[in-house]
């Protein structure tokens, strides 16, 4: 398979604290890849470094065969890679209507058929045209996250970075958002990179995963191997035990 995303020896430091320590990952095109670890392990820092929101001081990042260094990104990058953030309350501008939030990326990237794209984006996330001229404070948390997903998808990216996309939502809404994301991935052939502290979410959504600790990757494995208890490190076992709601599938007879 072709690599959609290739990270090699990435290092990110904040003052004298090394948040990422020579991280390397290869994520195949069309796959769903999870990143798990305890708080402070570096998983969200890695996602933000890929997105260009955190500067990486050394290492390389290849996206679809194009190499990027440091934090600089061009328009072509953002046509290919989009991100959905954890907090739907903080990721949408409070003084912009849904229409304006969805129109802005289309204008920046020079799309002409804005009306059609906005209507299609709202339909895709299960919201009708009645939401188009509402402000974010008039929406529930789940509706805000649907708008954030619509904004990420409206440019037709190939890679979606998901930073704890459901952790700020009620449990009843989480499943709806995860199902929406999975449907979009299958219909569009997207590559997902999903950060979560919840192994149950990663096990449900992802084919492969990386386990991070103290800014490094301690192991990568198939999620099927995780469910069967086939992992290489005690740290992964500890995460599995600690992850609330995670239940290992019974071993085959």
WODAKA-V589623 format. One record per backbone hydrogen bond with DSSP energy under -0.5 kcal/mol. CO is the residue of the C=O (numbers start at 1). NH is the residue of the N-H. Records with the same first field share a line. If there is no record, write none. Layout:
CO: NH, NH
//
This chain:
2: 4, 29
4: 64
5: 27
6: 62
7: 25
8: 60
10: 23
11: 57, 58
12: 19, 20
13: 15
14: 17
16: 18
17: 14, 19
20: 12, 22
23: 10
25: 7
26: 28
27: 4, 5
28: 31
31: 33, 192
32: 207, 208
33: 194
34: 210
35: 196
36: 212
38: 41
41: 215
42: 46
43: 47
44: 48
45: 49
46: 50
47: 51
48: 52, 53, 54
49: 52
58: 11
60: 8
61: 68
62: 6, 64
63: 66
66: 63
68: 61
69: 72
74: 77, 78
75: 79
76: 80
77: 80, 81
80: 158, 159
82: 161
84: 163
86: 88
87: 90, 91
93: 96
96: 136
97: 101
98: 102
99: 103
100: 104
101: 105
102: 106
103: 107
104: 108
105: 109
106: 111
107: 110
112: 114
113: 117
114: 118
115: 119
116: 120
117: 121
118: 122
119: 123
120: 124
121: 125
122: 127
123: 126
128: 131
129: 132
131: 134
132: 99
134: 98
135: 138
136: 139
140: 144
141: 145
142: 146
143: 147
144: 148
145: 149
146: 150
147: 151
148: 152
149: 153
150: 154
153: 156
158: 191
159: 82, 161
160: 162, 193
161: 84, 163
162: 164, 195
164: 167
166: 169
170: 173, 174
171: 175
172: 176
173: 177
174: 178
175: 179
176: 180
177: 181
178: 182
179: 183
180: 184
181: 185
182: 186
183: 187
184: 188
185: 189, 190
190: 192
191: 160
192: 33
193: 162
194: 35
195: 164
197: 199
198: 202
199: 203
200: 204
201: 205
202: 206
207: 223
208: 34
209: 221
210: 36, 212
211: 218, 219
213: 216
215: 21
216: 213, 218
219: 211
221: 209
222: 226
223: 227
224: 228
225: 230
226: 229
229: 231
233: 237
234: 238
235: 239
236: 240
237: 241
238: 242
239: 243
242: 244
243: 246
//
